[in-house]
Amino acid sequence: MKFDLHNTSNTTKMILIAEFFLVSYLLYALTVNIYQSYQIDFHVKNFENENRMIAEENRKKAEDLLYYTSDAYIDKIAKQNFGLINPGEEVIIIPEGENIPTDDVKDETGKYPLKAYYNLSNSERWWKFFFERTNV
């Protein structure tokens, strides 16, 4: 069975050409529609992710608001910034330089082994600990 276009009429040829263009247009329209649907789905997913992030941010800000309006926070700020105290409380102020113990403990040789470490930096203390243990 051989398909021969030479024996067909001009009307049939025009109908076949029109059908070819119609099918081509329908395929083009379908492709454009699928692409637009994909883009819409992509934007919807982005908006859902944005909504999730905004909801999480709102939740955190609501927690912060509850904390900053709580009595415990207001009491803390009043104590820190204004020096206020509640009835029955006592304030103890420890100066920065006085956290070194004044009464040193002597070792069995009668020396004060910790006194040599007070004025050293942390790295110097570790160096002495690992490499100069016989001196202290």
C-alpha positions in Angstrom: 0.0 0.0 0.0 1.7 3.1 -1.2 0.5 6.5 -0.3 0.6 8.7 -3.4 -0.1 12.4 -3.1 -0.2 12.9 -6.9 -3.6 11.3 -7.3 -5.3 13.2 -4.4 -7.3 16.3 -5.0 -6.2 19.8 -4.1 -9.0 20.0 -1.5 -7.7 16.9 0.3 -4.1 18.3 0.2 -5.4 21.6 1.8 -7.3 19.6 4.4 -4.1 17.6 5.3 -2.0 20.7 5.5 -4.6 22.5 7.7 -4.8 19.4 9.9 -1.0 19.4 10.2 -0.9 23.0 11.2 -3.8 22.4 13.7 -2.0 19.5 15.3 1.2 21.6 15.4 -0.6 24.5 17.0 -2.3 22.1 19.6 1.1 20.6 20.5 2.6 24.1 20.9 -0.4 25.2 23.1 0.0 22.1 25.2 3.7 22.7 25.6 3.2 26.3 26.6 0.4 25.3 29.0 2.6 22.6 30.7 5.5 25.1 31.0 3.2 27.7 32.6 1.8 25.1 35.0 5.4 24.2 36.0 6.2 27.8 36.6 3.1 28.3 38.7 3.9 25.2 40.8 7.4 26.5 41.3 6.1 29.9 42.5 3.6 28.2 44.8 6.4 26.1 46.4 8.5 29.2 46.9 5.6 31.0 48.5 4.9 28.1 50.8 8.6 28.0 51.9 8.4 31.8 52.4 5.2 31.4 54.5 6.9 28.7 56.6 9.9 31.0 57.3 7.7 33.9 58.1 5.6 31.8 60.4 8.7 30.6 62.2 9.9 34.2 62.5 6.5 35.3 63.9 6.6 32.4 66.4 10.1 33.5 67.6 9.1 37.1 67.8 6.0 36.2 69.8 8.2 34.2 72.2 10.5 37.2 72.5 7.6 39.5 73.1 6.3 37.2 75.9 9.8 37.1 77.4 10.4 40.9 77.2 7.1 41.7 78.8 7.4 39.1 81.5 7.9 40.1 85.2 11.2 38.2 85.4 12.8 40.2 82.5 11.4 43.5 83.9 12.8 42.7 87.3 16.2 41.7 85.8 16.5 45.0 83.8 15.4 47.0 86.9 18.2 45.3 88.9 20.9 45.7 86.1 20.2 49.2 84.9 18.7 51.0 87.9 20.2 49.0 90.9 16.8 48.2 92.3 16.4 45.3 94.7 13.4 43.4 95.9 12.5 43.4 99.6 14.5 40.9 101.5 17.3 40.7 98.9 20.9 41.6 99.5 23.3 42.9 96.9 26.9 41.7 96.9 29.4 43.5 94.6 32.7 41.7 93.9 35.3 44.0 92.4 36.9 42.7 89.2 40.5 42.6 90.5 39.7 40.9 93.8 38.7 37.4 92.6 42.2 36.1 93.4 42.3 34.3 96.7 44.3 36.1 99.4 45.3 33.2 101.6 47.5 30.9 99.5 47.9 27.3 100.4 51.5 26.1 101.0 52.6 22.8 99.7 54.8 20.3 101.6 58.0 22.2 100.8 56.6 25.4 102.3 56.3 27.3 99.0 53.2 28.9 97.5 52.9 27.0 94.2 49.8 28.8 92.8 51.0 32.3 93.5 53.4 32.1 90.5 50.4 31.5 88.2 48.3 34.5 89.1 50.0 37.0 86.7 50.5 34.6 83.8 48.3 34.4 80.7 46.3 31.2 80.0 48.8 30.1 77.3 51.7 30.7 79.7 50.0 28.7 82.4 49.6 25.7 80.0 53.2 26.0 78.8 54.4 25.8 82.4 52.0 23.0 83.1 53.3 20.8 80.3 57.0 21.8 80.0 58.2 23.4 83.2 56.5 21.2 85.9 59.7 20.9 87.9 59.8 24.6 88.6 56.4 24.8 90.2 
